[in-house]
Each structure stands twice: as structure tokens, then as C-alpha cells.
Amino acid sequence: MTERGPERSDANATYVFAVCWNPDPSAVAGLPGVTDDAPVSTLPLEALTAIVQTVRARDFTDEAWQARLSDQRELERYARAHHDVVSAAAACCPTVPLPMATLYQSEERARDALTNEADRFHAALKRIAYHAEWGVKVYVQPCPPDDSNHRATPSVPSRPAPGAGLAYLDRKRGAQERRERRRDQALQVAEAVDTEVRSIATASRRLRLHSPQPSGEGGMQVLNATYLVAEHRVDELTLLTQALRERTGAQVELSGPWVPYSFVGEV
């Protein structure tokens, strides 16, 4: 829903961080936002409120934004500033975060565009009200590597013992079966953890698994998921993840609470 801003060097634009239900203006007052040109403020949208900031349009042209994307430190600064404002709003009321650099040519254009999407915002706010996003990651120790190729060899070549080839194939087959069994067990652990956490969550999403660290530390990730959990069930979630660690022997990591970015839909 981002609108291209005007081209004049002196023109302003309206940057929108989020849309909320009844925010306390003091919750975002004083936050630096993404620029020093104007304070973060609120913009009434009938039954909704947007969290906005006046910015210089020239700082958000396609060229300016592409340059920012290539500067990792500058991009991180903008992302952190955007998140800080969204988090401050979400701490005081149900909040739908908008993507970074959601921009309109004026407050009037922002008000019109956001009001036209009011039904979608109300649906998203109803879904996430009094909820937070929590991440759960599960790691298991990988199967030890097959050491059949690393056995000590005699310094003087000798004729293989009778049946040595068959024994070697049996070892390789056994190692493969152990790896498959370990993999199946790991997948069962992931499914068991996901099933139990989903039983207390309002919604959930499975995310892409992370690749193992080159050092081998942390084990093999078998579950990377995020859950929308009601505030009154957070203690239950904490106790459940502790019980799952003890029951499965896996490394079960719980992180959060986060603003529910993953559950607001396409707004």
C-alpha cells in the first residue's frame, strides 16, 4: 500500500509505522522514529489510529532507498527505529505493524488509503488483540559420523581377510540405518513439540529450518516455528516448553514475546 512520494526536494511525506486500536499518544511521544525532522505522532482514522511521522520525501525515493539497502549499518538503523516505534505502540494497545518504508504523499492521502482498508485492519486487530508472537526452535544432536573409513590401516599391505568386503558393506548398511532411524526420531520430536505447542496457540507458522553451524555447535535444527499465543496462556507455554525439554531430551528454545508480525496478514 506504499505510495510513491513527490519528487520535490523540499516536499514532505507521511511515514506510517502501524495501525492501532486506541493507542496512548504518550506511548510513542519522544521516540526518534526514522528521522529527526519531526516527532512521531498519531493520525486518527475514524475508529482506528495510525502511528506516523513526517519525513522528507527525497529520503525515500527509489534511488535513496536502494542506496540504503546496500548500506548494512544504515539499513539496520532504519529497521531498529521502525521496530522501536511499533513495539512501543504494541505495548499499550493492539497494533498491526506495517512494512518498513510505508509512505504517503500527505496525511490526507494516508488517512484516505488506510481508512479504505479499515475492514482488513479491524480483522487483523481482532485476531492479534491480547496476543503475542513466540518462537520455538528445536535442536537435536546429529548422528555421529561413520568412522568405518577412518580405521587404522596396517603399514604393510596385506591380503584382505575372507569376508572383509561383506563386513565392510554390513557396517556401511548399519551406519545408514542408524542415520535414518535418528532422522526419523528427530522428525518425530519436531512433530510432537509442534503439536503440543499448537494445542495452546491461537495460530502457528512453520518457518524455514536453519542450516547447521560449521562448528557443529547447537545441534541440528528440526523445528523452527512461530506461534500466536494469548497473554493468559504464556505461563502455560513456558511450563510446556520446559516439560518438552525434559521429556524429549532435545534442545527446545523459546523466544518472545514479539509483536505478532507473522500473523497480521497482508495489510
C-alpha positions as CSV (number, residue, x, y, z in Angstrom):
1,M,0.0,0.0,0.0
2,T,3.1,2.3,-0.2
3,E,2.6,5.3,-2.4
4,R,5.4,6.9,-4.3
5,G,6.2,10.3,-2.8
6,P,6.6,13.6,-4.6
7,E,9.9,14.4,-6.3
8,R,10.5,18.0,-5.0
9,S,13.5,18.3,-2.7
10,D,11.5,20.3,-0.2
11,A,8.4,18.1,-0.1
12,N,7.3,16.2,2.9
13,A,5.7,12.8,3.1
14,T,3.9,10.7,5.8
15,Y,5.6,7.6,7.0
16,V,3.3,5.1,8.6
17,F,4.6,2.7,11.2
18,A,1.4,0.9,12.4
19,V,-2.4,1.0,12.7
20,C,-3.8,0.6,16.2
21,W,-6.9,0.5,18.4
22,N,-6.9,3.4,20.9
23,P,-3.2,4.0,21.5
24,D,-2.0,6.2,24.2
25,P,-0.2,9.1,22.4
26,S,2.3,9.3,25.2
27,A,3.5,5.8,24.4
28,V,5.2,7.0,21.2
29,A,5.8,10.6,22.0
30,G,9.5,11.4,22.2
31,L,10.6,8.4,20.1
32,P,13.1,9.4,17.4
33,G,11.5,7.3,14.7
34,V,13.3,7.2,11.4
35,T,14.2,10.9,11.1
36,D,15.0,13.9,13.3
37,D,12.8,16.2,11.2
38,A,9.6,15.7,13.1
39,P,8.3,13.8,16.1
40,V,6.4,10.5,15.9
41,S,2.6,11.2,16.3
42,T,-0.8,9.8,15.9
43,L,-3.2,10.1,12.9
44,P,-7.0,9.5,13.7
45,L,-8.7,7.1,11.2
46,E,-12.3,7.1,12.4
47,A,-12.3,4.0,14.7
48,L,-8.6,3.4,14.1
49,T,-5.4,5.3,14.7
50,A,-2.2,5.3,12.7
51,I,1.3,5.9,14.1
52,V,3.0,8.3,11.7
53,Q,5.9,10.6,11.2
54,T,6.5,13.4,8.8
55,V,9.7,12.8,6.7
56,R,11.5,14.3,3.7
57,A,10.2,12.7,0.6
58,R,13.6,12.9,-1.1
59,D,15.0,10.5,1.6
60,F,12.6,7.8,0.4
61,T,12.9,7.9,-3.4
62,D,13.7,4.7,-5.2
63,E,17.3,5.8,-5.6
64,A,17.6,6.8,-1.9
65,W,16.1,3.5,-0.7
66,Q,18.3,1.4,-3.0
67,A,21.3,3.1,-1.6
68,R,20.1,2.4,1.9
69,L,19.6,-1.2,1.1
70,S,23.3,-1.5,0.1
71,D,24.4,0.1,3.4
72,Q,24.0,-2.6,6.1
73,R,24.5,-0.2,9.0
74,E,22.1,2.3,7.7
75,L,19.5,-0.3,6.9
76,E,19.8,-1.8,10.4
77,R,19.4,1.7,11.9
78,Y,16.1,2.2,10.0
79,A,14.9,-1.3,10.8
80,R,15.6,-0.8,14.5
81,A,13.9,2.7,14.6
82,H,10.9,1.3,12.8
83,H,10.6,-1.7,15.2
84,D,11.1,0.5,18.3
85,V,8.0,2.6,17.3
86,V,5.9,-0.4,16.5
87,S,6.9,-2.1,19.8
88,A,6.1,1.0,21.8
89,A,2.6,1.1,20.3
90,A,2.1,-2.6,20.7
91,A,3.0,-2.4,24.4
92,C,-0.1,-0.2,25.1
93,C,-2.7,-1.5,22.6
94,P,-3.5,-4.0,19.8
95,T,-1.3,-3.0,16.9
96,V,-0.9,-4.0,13.3
97,P,2.7,-3.2,12.2
98,L,3.2,-2.0,8.6
99,P,6.2,-2.8,6.4
100,M,9.2,-0.6,6.7
101,A,9.0,2.5,4.4
102,T,5.2,2.6,4.1
103,L,4.9,6.1,2.7
104,Y,2.2,8.5,1.5
105,Q,2.4,11.9,-0.1
106,S,0.5,13.6,2.8
107,E,-1.5,12.9,5.9
108,E,-4.7,13.3,3.9
109,R,-3.6,10.7,1.4
110,A,-2.5,8.4,4.2
111,R,-5.8,8.8,6.0
112,D,-7.8,8.0,2.9
113,A,-5.8,5.0,1.9
114,L,-5.7,3.5,5.4
115,T,-9.4,4.2,6.0
116,N,-10.2,2.3,2.8
117,E,-8.5,-0.7,4.3
118,A,-10.3,-0.4,7.7
119,D,-12.1,-3.8,7.4
120,R,-8.8,-5.6,6.9
121,F,-7.2,-3.7,9.8
122,H,-10.1,-4.5,12.1
123,A,-9.9,-8.2,11.2
124,A,-6.2,-8.3,11.9
125,L,-6.5,-6.4,15.2
126,K,-9.3,-8.7,16.3
127,R,-7.0,-11.7,15.6
128,I,-4.0,-10.5,17.5
129,A,-5.6,-8.5,20.3
130,Y,-4.1,-9.6,23.7
131,H,-1.8,-12.0,21.9
132,A,1.9,-12.0,21.3
133,E,4.2,-13.9,18.9
134,W,6.5,-16.6,20.4
135,G,9.2,-18.5,18.6
136,V,10.1,-22.2,19.3
137,K,13.2,-23.8,17.9
138,V,14.1,-27.4,18.4
139,Y,17.6,-28.9,18.0
140,V,18.8,-32.5,18.3
141,Q,22.3,-33.9,18.3
142,P,23.2,-35.3,14.9
143,C,24.1,-38.9,14.4
144,P,27.9,-39.5,14.9
145,P,29.7,-39.8,11.6
146,D,30.5,-43.3,10.4
147,D,34.1,-44.0,11.3
148,S,34.5,-47.1,9.1
149,N,36.6,-45.1,6.6
150,H,38.9,-43.8,9.4
151,R,40.0,-47.1,10.9
152,A,43.8,-47.6,11.2
153,T,45.3,-49.3,8.3
154,P,48.4,-51.6,8.5
155,S,51.7,-50.1,7.4
156,V,52.4,-53.1,5.3
157,P,49.8,-54.1,2.6
158,S,48.2,-57.4,3.4
159,R,45.6,-59.6,1.7
160,P,42.1,-58.8,2.9
161,A,40.7,-61.3,5.3
162,P,38.0,-63.6,4.0
163,G,34.6,-61.9,4.2
164,A,36.2,-58.4,4.8
165,G,34.2,-56.9,1.9
166,L,30.9,-58.2,3.2
167,A,31.7,-57.0,6.7
168,Y,32.5,-53.5,5.3
169,L,29.2,-53.4,3.5
170,D,27.4,-54.5,6.6
171,R,29.0,-51.7,8.6
172,K,28.0,-49.2,5.9
173,R,24.5,-50.5,5.8
174,G,24.2,-50.4,9.6
175,A,25.5,-46.8,9.7
176,Q,22.9,-45.8,7.1
177,E,20.1,-47.5,9.0
178,R,21.3,-45.7,12.2
179,R,21.3,-42.3,10.4
180,E,17.8,-42.9,9.0
181,R,16.5,-44.1,12.4
182,R,18.0,-41.0,14.1
183,R,16.5,-38.7,11.5
184,D,13.0,-40.3,11.9
185,Q,13.3,-39.9,15.7
186,A,14.3,-36.2,15.2
187,L,11.3,-35.6,13.0
188,Q,9.0,-37.3,15.5
189,V,10.4,-35.0,18.2
190,A,9.7,-31.9,16.0
191,E,6.2,-33.0,15.2
192,A,5.5,-33.8,18.9
193,V,6.7,-30.4,20.1
194,D,4.8,-28.6,17.3
195,T,1.6,-30.5,18.1
196,E,1.7,-29.7,21.8
197,V,2.6,-26.0,21.4
198,R,-0.2,-25.6,18.8
199,S,-2.6,-27.0,21.2
200,I,-2.3,-23.8,23.3
201,A,-1.7,-21.4,20.5
202,T,-4.3,-19.4,18.5
203,A,-2.3,-19.8,15.3
204,S,1.1,-21.0,14.1
205,R,3.5,-20.9,11.2
206,R,6.4,-23.3,10.3
207,L,9.5,-21.4,9.2
208,R,12.5,-22.5,7.1
209,L,15.0,-24.5,9.0
210,H,18.4,-23.0,9.6
211,S,21.5,-24.8,8.3
212,P,23.8,-26.4,10.9
213,Q,26.6,-24.2,12.2
214,P,30.1,-25.0,10.6
215,S,31.4,-25.6,14.2
216,G,28.7,-28.2,14.8
217,E,27.6,-26.3,17.9
218,G,23.9,-26.2,18.8
219,G,22.9,-29.5,17.1
220,M,20.7,-30.0,14.1
221,Q,17.6,-27.8,13.9
222,V,14.4,-29.9,13.3
223,L,11.8,-27.3,14.1
224,N,11.6,-23.5,13.5
225,A,8.1,-22.2,14.2
226,T,6.3,-19.2,15.5
227,Y,3.1,-19.2,17.5
228,L,0.4,-16.6,18.3
229,V,-0.3,-17.1,22.0
230,A,-2.9,-15.3,24.2
231,E,-1.5,-13.4,27.1
232,H,-3.3,-15.5,29.7
233,R,-1.6,-18.7,28.3
234,V,2.0,-17.5,28.4
235,D,2.8,-19.2,31.8
236,E,1.3,-22.4,30.3
237,L,3.6,-22.1,27.3
238,T,6.7,-21.6,29.5
239,L,5.9,-24.7,31.5
240,L,5.1,-26.7,28.4
241,T,8.4,-26.0,26.7
242,Q,10.3,-26.9,29.9
243,A,8.4,-30.2,30.1
244,L,9.1,-30.9,26.4
245,R,12.9,-30.4,27.1
246,E,12.8,-32.9,29.9
247,R,10.6,-35.4,28.0
248,T,12.3,-35.4,24.6
249,G,15.9,-34.7,25.6
250,A,16.0,-32.2,22.8
251,Q,17.1,-28.6,23.0
252,V,13.9,-26.6,22.9
253,E,14.4,-22.8,22.7
254,L,11.5,-20.4,23.5
255,S,11.8,-16.7,22.5
256,G,9.5,-13.8,22.8
257,P,7.2,-12.1,23.3
258,W,7.3,-10.3,20.0
259,V,5.0,-8.0,18.1
260,P,2.9,-10.5,16.0
261,Y,4.3,-9.6,12.6
262,S,3.8,-13.1,11.3
263,F,0.0,-13.1,12.0
264,V,-1.3,-9.8,10.7
265,G,-1.8,-11.0,7.2
266,E,-1.3,-8.9,4.0
267,V,-2.1,-5.4,5.2
